[in-house]
Amino acid sequence: MEEDDAIYAIAVTDIPQYYNQCKQIKRWLLQNLNIYFIFVSIDKDVKILIPK
């Protein structure tokens, strides 16, 4: 994680347990590491949790 313009993403199944766990991560940490969460539902809908 040495590049300033790098974007990282973690994809998980869109279930309430994963969403709630991801929301518990401090916003400043996600912003500093530039980590996005991608939630994919069984019917292929995609939601992205943006760190900014």
N, C-alpha and C positions, 0 to 999 in steps of 0.2 A: 504494500500500500504506500508506495513512495511517490506516485505520480499525482500531481495536484488536480488534474482534470479527469481522473479515472472515476467511473461510476460503477458501483457494485450493487447487485440485486440478489435477493433470496426469494425463490418462488416456493409457495406452500399451497396446500389445499385450502380453499375458502370455507373454513369452519370457524364457528365462534371461538373455540378454544385457542386456535392459532392467532386469530385476529386480536383477541384480548391480551395474549402474551406479547405480541409485537407492539401493541400500544403501551405496554408497561416500560419499554425501553426509552430511556431519556432522549428527548428531542435533540439536545445539544450533541449527544453521542452520535446519533444518526447523521446529523449535519456535518460533524467533523470528519466522520469516516465516509460520508457520501454513500450511505447504504439505503437502498429502496427495498420495499417488500412488495412482492407481486402475489396476489391471491387469485387462484384459478378455481372456479366452481366446476361442478360435474357437468353442467351444461355449457361449458367453455366461456363463461363470462369472466372478464379479467378486471380486477381492481388493483390500483397501485397506491401504496402508501408512500407519499413523497416526504422526504425529510426536511423540507423547507417551509 
